[in-house]
Amino acid sequence: MSWLGETEKSLDDLAVEASGVGNDPERIKARLAKHREFQRALSGKQATYDATMRAGKTLKERAPKSDEPALKQMMTELKNKWNAVCAKSVDR
């Protein structure tokens, strides 16, 4: 969640920077390179996200029923944050 929060903030900061890029080819190339680097980092985290969601599902199935709502909420928060970061990445 920490990485996703920091990453989402970075994407928001990049969006602000984009407004000043204009038509300068060098700045556009630099921005594209930065975005490709970000996309690689996000792709690298996909396996971690998937494993965490699988572990959460297993934990939820094996945990006492009283823990299920909290685990479900944590998994929902993670999924929503992941989807938000992925969506912002595509928008950029």
Secondary structure as a PSIPRED ss2 file (coil, helix, strand):
# PSIPRED VFORMAT (PSIPRED V4.0)

   1 M C   1.000  0.000  0.000
   2 S H   0.000  1.000  0.000
   3 W H   0.000  1.000  0.000
   4 L H   0.000  1.000  0.000
   5 G H   0.000  1.000  0.000
   6 E H   0.000  1.000  0.000
   7 T H   0.000  1.000  0.000
   8 E H   0.000  1.000  0.000
   9 K H   0.000  1.000  0.000
  10 S H   0.000  1.000  0.000
  11 L H   0.000  1.000  0.000
  12 D H   0.000  1.000  0.000
  13 D H   0.000  1.000  0.000
  14 L H   0.000  1.000  0.000
  15 A H   0.000  1.000  0.000
  16 V H   0.000  1.000  0.000
  17 E H   0.000  1.000  0.000
  18 A H   0.000  1.000  0.000
  19 S C   1.000  0.000  0.000
  20 G C   1.000  0.000  0.000
  21 V C   1.000  0.000  0.000
  22 G C   1.000  0.000  0.000
  23 N C   1.000  0.000  0.000
  24 D C   1.000  0.000  0.000
  25 P H   0.000  1.000  0.000
  26 E H   0.000  1.000  0.000
  27 R H   0.000  1.000  0.000
  28 I H   0.000  1.000  0.000
  29 K H   0.000  1.000  0.000
  30 A H   0.000  1.000  0.000
  31 R H   0.000  1.000  0.000
  32 L H   0.000  1.000  0.000
  33 A H   0.000  1.000  0.000
  34 K H   0.000  1.000  0.000
  35 H H   0.000  1.000  0.000
  36 R H   0.000  1.000  0.000
  37 E H   0.000  1.000  0.000
  38 F H   0.000  1.000  0.000
  39 Q H   0.000  1.000  0.000
  40 R H   0.000  1.000  0.000
  41 A H   0.000  1.000  0.000
  42 L H   0.000  1.000  0.000
  43 S H   0.000  1.000  0.000
  44 G H   0.000  1.000  0.000
  45 K H   0.000  1.000  0.000
  46 Q H   0.000  1.000  0.000
  47 A H   0.000  1.000  0.000
  48 T H   0.000  1.000  0.000
  49 Y H   0.000  1.000  0.000
  50 D H   0.000  1.000  0.000
  51 A H   0.000  1.000  0.000
  52 T H   0.000  1.000  0.000
  53 M H   0.000  1.000  0.000
  54 R H   0.000  1.000  0.000
  55 A H   0.000  1.000  0.000
  56 G H   0.000  1.000  0.000
  57 K H   0.000  1.000  0.000
  58 T H   0.000  1.000  0.000
  59 L H   0.000  1.000  0.000
  60 K H   0.000  1.000  0.000
  61 E H   0.000  1.000  0.000
  62 R H   0.000  1.000  0.000
  63 A C   1.000  0.000  0.000
  64 P C   1.000  0.000  0.000
  65 K H   0.000  1.000  0.000
  66 S H   0.000  1.000  0.000
  67 D H   0.000  1.000  0.000
  68 E H   0.000  1.000  0.000
  69 P H   0.000  1.000  0.000
  70 A H   0.000  1.000  0.000
  71 L H   0.000  1.000  0.000
  72 K H   0.000  1.000  0.000
  73 Q H   0.000  1.000  0.000
  74 M H   0.000  1.000  0.000
  75 M H   0.000  1.000  0.000
  76 T H   0.000  1.000  0.000
  77 E H   0.000  1.000  0.000
  78 L H   0.000  1.000  0.000
  79 K H   0.000  1.000  0.000
  80 N H   0.000  1.000  0.000
  81 K H   0.000  1.000  0.000
  82 W H   0.000  1.000  0.000
  83 N H   0.000  1.000  0.000
  84 A H   0.000  1.000  0.000
  85 V H   0.000  1.000  0.000
  86 C H   0.000  1.000  0.000
  87 A H   0.000  1.000  0.000
  88 K H   0.000  1.000  0.000
  89 S H   0.000  1.000  0.000
  90 V H   0.000  1.000  0.000
  91 D H   0.000  1.000  0.000
  92 R C   1.000  0.000  0.000
